[in-house]
C-alpha cells in the first residue's frame, strides 16, 4: 500500500515551479484538446509526440522515472494486452506463430499495427493526464470546472471522492497490517482469501462511512453546492501568450495529421 499511497499523493502539484505557475485554464485547454487529437489520431506519430513532450516537461520539473513508472505500469500493461489481443484476432499476414497449452497462437501484422496504435494512444493519453496531475492541484481543477459552468454536483462529487480516497487508503493499510499480523499472507491461498475479505469489508465500511458523513453534513445544514469559495483571477497577458502558443502547436499537429493521413 505504500506504493499506492505514493502514486495518489499530489505533493508534486504543490511545489513551486514554472509548470505549476501556469494558469489552470490554460493547462486544461491544452490537455483537453491534446486528448481529443490523441484519440482521433490515425497514426502513432501524434500520440508519441504527446508522450515525449509530456515526459520532457515532467523531467524539467525533476519528476523521477520511478514516480512516472509507478503510474504508468498498469496502463502500459493493458496497452500491451490490447496489442496482443489485436495481433491474435485481426489481420492475415503471419508474423509469429506457436502453441500454448495445446492452443495454436498466431500473431498477425495488421492486428499488431492496430494494437500498436492503441498502445501509443494509451501511453500518450496517460502521460498527458500525468502532466496535469503532477502540476495542478485538485482545488484548482475544481475551480476551473466551476468557471467552465460544469454542474455543481459533479464538482462536489469529484471533491469528496478525492478527499475520502486518502481515508480509504489509510483504512486499507490498517486492515492489511491486521491481516499480516495474523499470518494472512503466508501462502498463496491465504493471500487470495485475505484480499477477498479485504475488498468486501472495504465496500461495507465505505458505505457506512458515506452514510455517516452525509448524516453529519445534513445535520449541519448542508444542502449541496458551495464546495469552493475561491474564484479564479482574470487571465493576464502571459496566460494569453501561453494559450496562443498551445493553440498554434495543437493546430500544427492537427494539420500534419490531416495531410499525412
C-alpha positions as CSV (number, residue, x, y, z in Angstrom):
1,X,0.0,0.0,0.0
2,X,3.0,2.3,0.3
3,X,3.3,2.2,-3.5
4,X,-0.4,3.1,-3.9
5,X,-0.1,5.9,-1.4
6,X,2.9,7.3,-3.2
7,X,1.1,7.2,-6.5
8,X,-2.0,9.1,-5.5
9,X,-0.3,11.8,-3.4
10,X,-0.3,15.2,-5.0
11,X,2.6,16.8,-3.2
12,X,4.2,17.4,-6.6
13,X,1.4,19.7,-7.6
14,X,2.0,21.9,-4.5
15,X,5.6,22.6,-5.5
16,X,6.6,25.9,-6.9
17,X,7.9,25.6,-10.5
18,X,7.2,27.0,-13.9
19,X,4.6,24.4,-14.8
20,X,2.5,24.8,-11.6
21,X,2.6,28.6,-12.1
22,X,0.8,28.2,-15.5
23,X,-2.9,29.1,-15.2
24,X,-5.1,26.1,-14.7
25,X,-7.5,27.0,-17.5
26,X,-4.6,27.2,-20.0
27,X,-3.4,23.7,-18.9
28,X,-6.9,22.3,-19.2
29,X,-7.3,23.8,-22.7
30,X,-4.1,22.2,-23.8
31,X,-4.7,18.8,-22.1
32,X,-8.3,18.6,-23.3
33,X,-7.6,19.4,-27.0
34,X,-4.5,17.2,-26.9
35,X,-6.5,14.3,-25.6
36,X,-9.0,14.7,-28.4
37,X,-6.3,14.8,-31.0
38,X,-4.7,11.8,-29.3
39,X,-7.9,9.8,-29.5
40,X,-8.7,10.8,-33.1
41,X,-5.2,10.2,-34.5
42,X,-4.8,7.6,-37.2
43,X,-1.0,7.3,-36.8
44,X,1.3,6.7,-33.9
45,X,3.2,9.9,-34.5
46,X,0.8,12.2,-32.7
47,X,0.5,10.1,-29.6
48,X,4.3,9.7,-29.5
49,X,4.7,13.4,-29.7
50,X,2.4,14.0,-26.8
51,X,4.1,11.2,-24.8
52,X,7.6,12.5,-25.4
53,X,6.6,16.2,-24.9
54,X,4.9,15.5,-21.7
55,X,7.8,13.4,-20.5
56,X,10.3,16.1,-21.2
57,X,8.1,18.7,-19.4
58,X,7.8,16.5,-16.3
59,X,11.5,15.8,-16.3
60,X,12.1,19.6,-16.5
61,X,10.5,19.9,-13.0
62,X,12.5,17.0,-11.7
63,X,9.9,14.3,-11.6
64,X,11.7,11.0,-11.4
65,X,11.3,8.0,-13.6
66,X,10.2,6.0,-10.6
67,X,7.2,8.2,-9.9
68,X,6.2,8.1,-13.6
69,X,6.8,4.4,-13.8
70,X,4.5,3.7,-10.8
71,X,1.7,5.5,-12.5
72,X,2.4,4.0,-16.0
73,X,2.7,0.3,-15.0
74,X,-1.0,-0.6,-15.2
75,X,-1.9,1.5,-18.3
76,X,1.1,0.1,-20.2
77,X,0.2,-3.4,-19.1
78,X,-3.3,-3.0,-20.6
79,X,-1.8,-1.4,-23.7
80,X,0.4,-4.4,-24.3
81,X,-2.5,-6.7,-23.6
82,X,-4.7,-4.9,-26.2
83,X,-1.9,-5.1,-28.7
84,X,-1.5,-8.9,-28.3
85,X,-5.3,-9.4,-28.5
86,X,-5.5,-7.4,-31.7
87,X,-2.5,-9.3,-33.1
88,X,-4.2,-12.6,-32.4
89,X,-7.6,-11.8,-33.9
90,X,-7.1,-9.3,-36.8
91,X,-5.1,-9.5,-40.0
92,X,-3.8,-12.1,-42.4
93,X,0.0,-11.7,-42.6
94,X,1.6,-14.1,-40.0
95,X,4.5,-12.6,-38.0
96,X,4.9,-15.2,-35.3
97,X,3.2,-18.5,-34.5
98,X,3.5,-21.0,-31.8
99,X,1.4,-23.2,-29.4
100,X,0.5,-22.7,-25.7
101,X,-1.3,-25.4,-23.7
102,X,-2.4,-27.1,-26.8
103,X,-3.7,-24.0,-28.5
104,X,-2.2,-22.6,-31.7
105,X,-1.4,-18.9,-31.4
106,X,-0.7,-16.8,-34.5
107,X,0.3,-13.1,-34.3
108,X,-0.7,-11.2,-37.4
109,X,1.0,-8.0,-38.8
110,X,-2.2,-6.0,-39.4
111,X,-3.6,-6.7,-35.9
112,X,-0.3,-5.8,-34.3
113,X,-0.2,-2.5,-36.1
114,X,-3.7,-1.7,-34.9
115,X,-2.7,-2.7,-31.4
116,X,0.4,-0.6,-31.6
117,X,-1.6,2.4,-32.5
118,X,-3.9,1.8,-29.5
119,X,-0.9,1.2,-27.3
120,X,0.6,4.6,-28.2
121,X,-2.7,6.3,-27.7
122,X,-2.9,4.8,-24.2
123,X,0.7,5.9,-23.4
124,X,0.2,9.4,-24.8
125,X,-3.1,9.9,-23.1
126,X,-2.0,8.7,-19.7
127,X,1.2,10.9,-19.9
128,X,-1.0,13.9,-20.7
129,X,-3.1,13.2,-17.7
130,X,0.1,12.8,-15.6
131,X,1.3,16.1,-16.8
132,X,-1.9,17.7,-15.4
133,X,-1.9,15.8,-12.1
134,X,1.7,16.5,-11.4
135,X,1.3,20.2,-11.9
136,X,-2.2,21.0,-10.9
137,X,-4.0,20.6,-7.5
138,X,-7.5,19.2,-7.3
139,X,-8.7,22.5,-5.8
140,X,-7.5,24.4,-8.9
141,X,-9.1,21.9,-11.2
142,X,-12.4,22.2,-9.4
143,X,-12.2,26.0,-9.6
144,X,-11.6,25.8,-13.3
145,X,-14.5,23.4,-13.7
146,X,-16.7,25.8,-11.9
147,X,-15.5,28.6,-14.2
148,X,-16.5,26.5,-17.2
149,X,-20.0,26.1,-15.8
150,X,-19.7,22.4,-15.1
151,X,-22.7,21.3,-12.9
152,X,-22.0,21.9,-9.2
153,X,-23.0,18.3,-8.4
154,X,-20.1,16.9,-10.5
155,X,-17.6,19.2,-8.8
156,X,-19.0,18.3,-5.4
157,X,-18.7,14.6,-6.2
158,X,-15.1,15.0,-7.5
159,X,-14.0,16.9,-4.4
160,X,-15.5,14.4,-2.0
161,X,-14.1,11.4,-3.9
162,X,-10.6,12.9,-3.8
163,X,-11.0,13.8,-0.1
164,X,-12.1,10.4,1.0
165,X,-9.7,8.5,-1.2
166,X,-6.9,9.0,1.3
167,X,-9.1,7.9,4.2
168,X,-9.8,4.7,2.2
169,X,-6.1,4.1,1.7
170,X,-5.5,4.6,5.4
171,X,-8.3,2.1,6.2
172,X,-6.8,-0.4,3.8
173,X,-3.4,-0.1,5.3
174,X,-4.8,-0.7,8.8
175,X,-6.7,-3.8,7.7
176,X,-3.8,-5.2,5.8
177,X,-1.5,-4.7,8.8
178,X,-4.1,-6.6,10.9
179,X,-4.3,-9.4,8.4
180,X,-0.5,-9.6,8.1
181,X,-0.1,-9.9,11.9
182,X,-2.5,-12.9,11.8
183,X,-0.4,-14.5,9.0
184,X,-2.9,-13.8,6.4
185,X,-0.3,-13.6,3.6
186,X,2.0,-16.6,4.3
187,X,0.7,-18.7,1.5
188,X,-0.8,-18.0,-1.9
189,X,-4.2,-19.4,-0.9
190,X,-4.3,-17.3,2.2
191,X,-3.3,-14.2,0.3
192,X,-6.1,-14.6,-2.2
193,X,-8.6,-15.2,0.7
194,X,-7.3,-12.2,2.6
195,X,-7.6,-9.9,-0.5
196,X,-11.2,-11.1,-1.0
197,X,-12.1,-10.4,2.6
198,X,-10.3,-7.1,2.4
199,X,-12.3,-6.0,-0.7
200,X,-15.6,-7.0,0.8
201,X,-15.1,-5.3,4.1
202,X,-13.8,-2.1,2.4
203,X,-17.0,-1.8,0.4
204,X,-19.1,-2.2,3.5
205,X,-17.1,0.3,5.5
206,X,-17.1,2.7,2.6
207,X,-20.9,2.7,2.5
208,X,-21.1,3.1,6.3
209,X,-18.7,6.0,6.3
210,X,-20.5,7.7,3.4
211,X,-23.8,7.4,5.2
212,X,-22.3,8.8,8.4
213,X,-20.6,11.7,6.6
214,X,-23.9,12.5,4.8
215,X,-25.9,12.5,8.0
216,X,-23.3,14.7,9.7
217,X,-23.4,17.2,6.8
218,X,-27.2,17.3,6.7
219,X,-27.3,17.9,10.4
220,X,-25.1,21.0,10.0
221,X,-27.3,22.5,7.3
222,X,-25.5,21.4,4.2
223,X,-27.9,21.2,1.2
224,X,-25.4,20.8,-1.7
225,X,-23.1,23.1,-3.6
226,X,-20.7,25.7,-2.1
227,X,-17.8,23.3,-2.2
228,X,-15.4,26.1,-3.3
229,X,-15.3,29.7,-2.0
230,X,-12.3,30.8,-4.0
231,X,-12.7,32.2,-7.5
232,X,-10.1,32.3,-10.3
233,X,-8.4,35.6,-11.2
234,X,-8.8,37.0,-14.7
235,X,-6.3,35.9,-17.3
236,X,-3.3,38.1,-17.8
237,X,-1.0,38.7,-20.9
238,X,1.3,35.8,-20.1
239,X,-1.6,33.4,-19.9
240,X,-3.0,34.6,-23.2
241,X,0.5,34.2,-24.8
242,X,0.8,30.6,-23.5
243,X,-2.7,29.9,-24.6
244,X,-2.0,31.2,-28.1
245,X,1.3,29.1,-28.3
246,X,-0.5,25.9,-27.2
247,X,-3.3,26.6,-29.7
248,X,-0.8,27.1,-32.5
249,X,1.1,23.9,-31.5
250,X,-2.1,21.8,-31.5
251,X,-3.3,23.3,-34.7
252,X,0.0,22.4,-36.4
253,X,-0.2,18.9,-35.1
254,X,-3.8,18.6,-36.4
255,X,-2.8,19.9,-39.8
256,X,0.1,17.5,-40.0
257,X,-2.2,14.7,-39.1
258,X,-4.7,15.6,-41.8
259,X,-2.1,15.9,-44.6
260,X,-0.2,12.8,-43.6
261,X,-3.3,10.6,-43.4
